[in-house]
């Protein structure tokens, strides 16, 4: 049962979920550095081979991103969270074991990256669907803000910790440390004692029809449709920026490696501010204005990047981008959880993941291909235009007018729950 009226830190179920995610996120940041370095330093991998390690992690989203939501709606979420932590931990253990046996190879590195991506996909979708079971509806923004705060702290401090571990312990042992973080995360999840709501019995429509129902729900809902369109355009733009930000800083702005590190750290610090500001900002000014403001922030930050001629403006642009993006993420996840019927939570989350995360390899690839014809600064201007355009769907939708997080009474026929299922929830986002 959810604890009513308690501070989130006094809700044992949420506290354990937060601890599990925080530990695993720090481990993930270690892997992002240590796995490519293992390929580079131990196997003398080429730049293309190293870049493919990053790309392979997103392949599971394209392969099973949509079915994942259907499958998760048929399963209890906590065991899925635990199993995916164990999967990622065991996968990472394969690298130091292979080094010890002198069997490390690029195919094994790719297999590990694929397993990490698969586990992360199922973990994230299950966690997003599980959170409403643990906290009150009016605490969702606060809960998602705390989870996003952990993500921001991990992104800020994780690479430094990872670099230290790689330098001191070597890449394989750094991956061993990451494997341990996933096992610790699984232990925290074991202590969650909240009984999950069992979905009402419903006729199985078949995988394709159930996926179609989830897609139809998201794209016909007057609140979810503008949000997913906004997030898709923004993710496409950000993918190009993230893929080229170091090249832009080094080649276009002529920054040294040390200065680039400081600039990226300043940018990531914006995520801390955004995660902390989302809940009080939406409570003070209303959900709709907070959404629009967050988009103005990350769009304005993206515009600053091609205008920059040195580290100060470039760092400021990244900082503002992360502030806006984290506010948007907290509000978007919370609103989606509120307006989605329980029997569609898995599919809603998987549709968002499939569409938005699917833009990452596309945006990174297209951004790289455009460097020759339009230049690095030109690519960043294209990204800026895309983020400005991403404001249009929410601006001309009911999202703009949201004041207390209440959804329209009739979001559309596809939003109606199946017989016996609980109706869509509405409530105060603040």
N, C-alpha and C positions, 0 to 999 in steps of 0.2 A: 504494500500500500504506500501511496505517496504521503509524505509527512506534510501536513497543512500548516502554513504560516511560519515554518522554520526558515532560518537562514540556510542558504544552500550548503554552507560548510558543515551544518549540523545534519544534513541529509546523507546518511551513510551510503546509499546507492549512488548518488551523484558524486560524492567525494571519492569513492573507489573508481568510478568511471573516469573522473578527471585525472586521478593519479595514474591510472593505466594508460590513458592517452598521452599524458605529459611525458612519462618515461619512454614510451615507444616513439614519440615524436623526436626526442633527443637522439634516440638510437638511429632513427631514419636519417637525420641530418649527418650522422657519422657515416652511414652507408653511402649517402650521396657523394661523399668525398672519397671514402676508402675503397669502394668497389671499382670506380674508374682508375684510381691510383694502383690498385692491385693489377689491373690489366696492363697499365702503362709501365709500371716498374718491374713486374715479375714476368710479363710476357712480351714486353717491348711492342705493345699494340700501337697501331697507327692512329692518327687523329680520327679517321672514319670509324675504325673499330671502337674507339672510346666513345664517340658520339652515339653509336648504335646501342651501347650499354644503357644510355639514358632513354633512347627511343623505345627499346624493348619493354621497359617498365610500363609503357602506356598501351602496348598491344592488347593486354587483357580487356581494357576498357572497350576497345573496338570490337573484340571478339564476343565477349559475354556481358558487356555493360548493361544491355537492356534485359536479357533473361535473368540477370542477377537479382533484379528487383522482384520478379515473380517468384523465384526460388526462395528468397529470403522471407517473403510473406507466408510461406508454407512452413517455416522453421522457427523455433524459438531463437531470439536474437543473442542472448548471452552465450550459449554454447558456440554459436558462430564466431563471436568475438574472440573467445578463448582459442578455438581451433585455428583461426587465421593468425593469431599471435604465435601459436606453436609452429604453424607452417612457415612463417617468416623466420622464426628463430632457427628451425632445423635447416632451412635453405641456406642461411648465412653460415651455419656451422660447416657446410660442405666446403667452403673455401679454405679455411685453415686446415681441415682434414686432407683436402686434395694437395695442398702445399706440403704437408707432412709426408704424404705418400708419393710426392713428386708426380702428381697427375693433373695439376691445374692446367686448364686450357680455356680458350675463348668460348667454345660452345658451353662449357660449364658455367662461365661467367654470365653468358646470356641466359642460361636456364635459371640461374639464381635471380637475375634481374627480373625475369618473367614471373617467377614465383613470388617475389616481393611485390610486384605490381598487382598480381592476382589477389594476394592476401590483403593488400591495402584497399583494393576496390571493394571487396566484400566487408572488410572491417568498417570502412567509412559509411557505406550504405546501411549496414546493420546498426552502427552507432547512432546515425541520424534518425533511424526509425525507433531506436530503443530509448533515446533521451526523453521523449514525452511520457514514457512509462515511469520515469524516475522523479520528475519534478512537476510542480503545478504549472498550469498554462501561463499564469501571469509571471512566472519565473523563467520562462524559456529564453527571453532575450538576455537576461542576466547569466543563465547557464551557458548559452552559446557564446556569450562574450568571454566568459572564463575559459572555455575550451579554445576559443580563438586566441586568447591571450597566451595560453600555453604554446600554441603553434608559433606565435610571433617570437616568444622568448626562445623557443627551440631554433627558429631560423636565425635569430640574432647570435645566440651563443653556441649552437650546435657545430657549425663549421669550424670554429676556433678549437673547440674540444676535439673534434674529429682530426684536425690537422695536428694537434698536439699528440694525440694517441698514435696517429700514423708515424709521426716522427720518432716517438719514444718506443712504441711497441711494434712497429711495422704494420702495413695494411692488413694482413691476415688476422693479426691479433686484435686490431681495432674492430674488425668485423666480428670477431668472437665477443668483444665487449658489447657490440650492438645486439648480437644474438641473445645475450644475457638480459638486455633491456626488454626484449619481447617476452622472455620467460617471466620476468618480474611483472610486466603488464598483465600477463595471464593470471598470475597469482592474485593481483588486486581484483581482477574480474571475478575470480572464484568467491570473493567475499561479498559480492552483491547478492542480497537475499530477497530482493523485490520479486514478487510473483508476477509474471507477465500476463497481460490480458490475452486470453485465448480468442483467436478470430472465430467469428460465428461460422458454422458450417455453410458452405456455399458450393454451388455446382462449378466444377472446374471447366473453364471454357477452352482449354488448350493453350499451349504456350504462346502461339502467335496472336490469338485473340486477346489473351490477357495482357501481352505487351502492347497491343494496339489500344486496349482500354486505358492503359497507363499513359500512353502518348496522347491519346484523345483528351484525357482529363487535364493534363498539363497545358496543352495548347488551346483548349477551349475555355479554360478558367480565366476570368477577367483580371485576376491578380497575378496568377502564375505565368500566363503567356507573356505579358510585358517584361516580367522579371527574367525569364529564361532568354528572351530575345536580347535584352540588355546585357546579361552576363555572357552570352555567346559572342557578341561583337567585342565586348571588353576583353574577354579571354583570348580571342584571336589576336587583338592588338598587343596585349601584354606578353603573349608567347613570343612574338617577334622581338619585343623590347628585351625580355629576359635572356633570349638566346644571343642577342647582339650587344647587350649593355657593356660587357667587358671589352669587346672589340671596339665599340664606339669610344669608350673612355680612353683606351690605349692608342688607337690609330687616329681618331678625329680630334680628341681633346689633349692628346699627348701626356696623359697622366702616368705616373710611375705606379708600380705594383702596390706599394705601400699606400699611396693616396687612393687608389682604386678600392683597396680594402676598407679604408675609412669611409669613403663615399657609400659603399654598399652597406656598411654597418649603420650609417646615418639613415639610409633609406629603410632598412629593416626596423629601425627604432620607431618609424611611423606606424608600423603594425601594432606596437605596444599601445601607442596613443589611441589608435582607432578602436582596438579591442576594449580598452578602458572607457572610451567615450560613448560607445554605441548605445548602451542602456540608458544612462542619464540624459544623453542628447535626445533620444526618441521620446523619453518621458517628458522632457521639458518642452519640446517643440512639436511633437506628434510624429507618428511613423512616416506618413507621406512626405512631409518636409524633410525629415531625416534622410529618407531614401534619395530624394532629389539632390540634397546637399552633398551626400556621399558621392554621387555620380559627378557633380560639378567639381568636387575635390580631385577625384582620380583623373578626370578629363583635363582639368587645369594643370595637374602635375605632369601629365603626358605631354601637354603643349610646351611646358618648360624645357623638356629634354632636348628637342632640336634647336631651341633658342640658346642653349647653354654654350659658353665658350671656355668654361673652366670648371673646377670641382665644386664651387659653392652652389651655383645654380643647378648643376646636375644633381648634387646631393639633395638640394631643396625639392627638386622635381620628384625624385624617388620617394622622399619622405612624405610629400603630399599625396602621391599615388597610393602609398601603403595605408595612410590614414583613411582615405576615402574607401579603398578596397575592403579594409577590415570592417569598417562601419557597415558597408553594404552587405558583406558576407554574413555578419551577425544578424542583421535585420531580415535578410532574405531567407536564411535557414529557419529562423524563428517563425516568420510569417507562413512559410510553406508547411511547417509542422502544425501550425494552428488550423489552417484551412483545409487540410487534407484528411479525408476519412481514414481511420486506422487500417482498413483493409487495402488502402492504396498507398500507404506510406512508403513501402519498399519500392514500388514501381515509380512513384513520383521522384524519390531520391535517385534511383538508377537512371531515369530519363535525364535529370539535371546533370548527373555525373557524365553520362554518355555524350550528351550534346556539348557541354561546356569543356570538359576535359578532352574531348575529341578534337577540340580546336587547337590544343597545345602543339601536337606534332605538325599540324597543318600550318599554323601561324609561324612556327619556328622555321619550317621548310620554305614557305613562301617568302618570309623575311630574308632568309639567306639568299634565295634566288634573285631577289630584287636589288641586292647590294650593287651588283655590277651595273645595271641600267640606270638606277636612280641615286646611288650612293647611300652611305649609312645615314646621313642626315635626312635624306629623302624618305628612307624607310621609316624613320622615327616620325616624320611629318604625316605619313600615311597612317601610322598607328594612332597619332593624335586625332586625326579626322575620324577614325573609327570609334574612338572612345567618346568623342563629342556626339556622334550619331547614336551611340548607345543610350543616350539620355532620352531620345524621342519616344520609344515605346512606353516607359513609365510616365513620362510627362503628359502624354495624351491617353491616359488610362485612369481607372479608379484608384490606382496606387497613389497618385499625387494627392488625392483628397483624404487619405487615411489619417485619422486623428488619434484613435485609440485602439487601432489594430483590428477593428471589427470588419469581417468579410461581408460582402453583399449577401442578402438573404437567399438569392437564387443564382448561384454561380454558373448554372448551366446543367443540362440534363445529365451529362457525363459525370458530374460531380456527386450525383446522388448515390448513396451506398447501396450495396446489394441487400436483399432481404435479410433481416436479422443482424446486420452489421450496425455499429454505432454511427450516428450521423457525424458530419464534419463539425469540428469544433471551432468556435469563435471566442474571442476574449480580448482582454486588454494586453497588448504587447508590452506596455510599460510595466 
